[in-house]
């Protein structure tokens, strides 16, 4: 069995307790800043979908939430993660998703430390882990991708470990692929990586064994593809991932899909500069296929900020063995009483979790949950509300059909781009076209949105509510605008 999935000696009685300390410290810190894990508005609709799955004992196949895409085909490749988030919320309120996400992130970092520690010194391992945390922070949220992270590290770590042994991956990895395919659409990356890692293993093997080893990797790849179809949607789960990647211009309107910005120094630039400097100083070289994989991960991170954690977690696994050959490694003595220490630490973590959950109130920020505005909207009896993109999750969770929400693949490229342009008045005609085309009764937009400011000065729209977060405009024939727009005097 693989060193990541079956052998727990590294956590109990093995060379080092670093993975344990990495996991427990990360878990404690994440619980302390737990509200940060709830910053993403998508968490709200993810939990709602999960509860729908639990209530109906089925997975969604059409949209049942929005009024703009009602009845259109839609599947959720994250259904299992959504169920886990919903179950945790039902059990412990907002503390449930926080604990679940914190535990998943902590396990991810512990598995990374475990895999790297099998090849590198503890000091080197800790540097990689800290760099990974630095890159992961912007995307640490209570969302399905976080629950899939431990599976991703275990899967790729198992493949890399097999390649380092010049062997085929063990079949016990296949359940990981099946689990990943039910947690998050990122499982497609796990399938894609089989080819370069397998070729790397075959090219490094003795010549007489290459053909046989390559055939075994191909066979494993076929089995992994079959395992990935062990989900309620079968082959359609693979196609759904492709639809997301083909959204084109729509992805650029979403923060996490935007390309990395180097106008200011950030975590990725720091990591790249330090890594490049160390590589030049130490003279580390990589086999051709590992260079290809590393460049591919770097391209993903540069093209979309949401891929920073993929680079952060997988690049160290690719680099570990070649780096160990260059700088060597130390073998630490087995930690005495390690199993007892692990048990005591886990017990303390459980007690601490219960205590913190009882004393600390977790909740999403009001900036994504316009509670007061929605309370003012509901009595108006409106049916078709044009909402800000970030408010869509809250509307779904509150039982109000949104115009748009975070399910970008459902709405499609043109729809998402048009909504984004309308809210920002690029140009203003787009806003009025959508309001008329979809027969909008009211708007629920951020108070600082350009469209909100414009509607203050448009006849036929009456401002009925406004606070620091959200503003409501109601379509009302005959309503006169409340104020003339401010015009700076010419010079």
Secondary structure, DSSP 8 states (H G I E B T S, - for coil): --TTTT--TTTTTSS-SHHHHHHHHHHHHHHHTGGGGG--THHHHHHHHHHHHHHHTS---B--S-SSSTT-B---TTHHHHHHHHHHHHHHTHHHHHHHHHHHHHHHHHHHHHHHHTTS-HHHHHHHHHHHHHHHGGG--SSHHHHHHHHHHHHHHHHHHHHHTTS---GGGHHHHHHHHHH-TTHHHHHHHHHHHHHHHHHHS-HHHHHHHHHHHHHHHHHHHHHHT-STTTTHHHHHHHHHHT-THHHHTSGGGS----SS--HHHHHHHHHHHHHHHHT----HHHHHHHHHHHHHHHH-GGGHHHHHHHHHHHHHHHHHHHH--------TTHHHHHHHHHHHHHHHHHHHHHH------TTT--HHHHHHHHTTT-S-EEE-GGGHHHHHHTT---S--S-HHHH-HHHHHHHHHHHTTTTHHHHHHHHHHTT--EEEEETT-HHHHHHTT-TTEEEEEE-SSEEEEEE-TT---SS--------
